Amino acid sequence: MDSSLSREHDRVQPGGSLIIAWQLKNKHVLIIGGGEVASGRLAAVLSADAIVTLIAPRDRMDPSTIATIRYYPHRATYRDRAFKDSDLDDISLVLTCVDDVDTSRRIVELCRARRIPVNAADIPALCDFYFGSQIRQGPLQVMISTNGNGPKLANIIRRRLEANLPTNAGVAIERVGKLRTLLRERAPGSNGTQSAQRMTWMSAVCERWSLEELSLLDDLLMNRLLDQGWDKNRTVPTFTAAGGVYPKHSSRPSIWQNPQWRTGFVSGALAGTTIAIISSLMLLRRRS
């Protein structure tokens, strides 16, 4: 087999899910159920700026669900009753969080008939998509999914990764986003060449500046970087050459400035997590 074809074949790993960042802003989401699981689903979709309707009898409502609805009255509506078929009108996404499998199955069938994506809590076979364990730092979102096989293991892996993730990663991403906006204002062309040049230069900045340095970008430093870098032959000056100053607690560049360290971070964290999981399973086996 041709080596290039072999490499392309190796990229395909059947049996997985399509991991995407679904945009729910101002879209209508229906949650059926009000317990602890529904509370988590409610927080997740509100974090995505969705408009939510939650339906459940009052005696099935978890206190945290009630508290969240009261805190977001402009985005979350509560209806104290059982589900009705007409509740699916004008809905973009449905989440069922009820203990009755037959009820969940009927709601899923109604959603499929209307081509509405649906998730039935704790019934993987009925789901169009799964909820994973998530790391969140501002605009940074990392999702760990076991494709319905082991939600607890996803949570364990998330905690391992989160413990090794720099606390300034989210801030760095926000600053890079603002730098990209300033660059588009300075070089607004939308033709293929201009767009490719912007992408290449921004990639070089992200590779050559550490996360700590990127998190220290302010308006003045961004403009200096654009003046000395983009405007001068699309080069990337160092943090200090652009006028950057490290805070007193940081006397040297972060280890994240080393591209090899950054590349090895995720693989190293996952390797450590895998060892911990295997050890835990072996211990449980011995005890049993």
Buried (B, 14 or more C-beta within 10 A) or exposed (E): EEEEEEEEEEEEEEEEBEEEEEEBEEBBBBBBBBBEBBBBBBEBBBEBEBBBBBBBEEEBBBEBBBEBBEEBEEBBBBEEEEBEEEBBEEBBBBBBBBEEEEBBBBBBEBBEEEEBBBBBBBBEEBBBBBBBBBBEBEEBBBBBBBEBEEBEBBBBBBEBBBEEBBEBBBBBBBBBEEBBEBBBEEBEEEEEEEEEBBEEBBEBBBEBBBBBBBBBBEEEBBBBBBBBBBEEEEEBBEBEEBBBEBEEEEEEBBEBBEEEEBEEBEEEBBEBBEEEBEEEEEEEEEEE
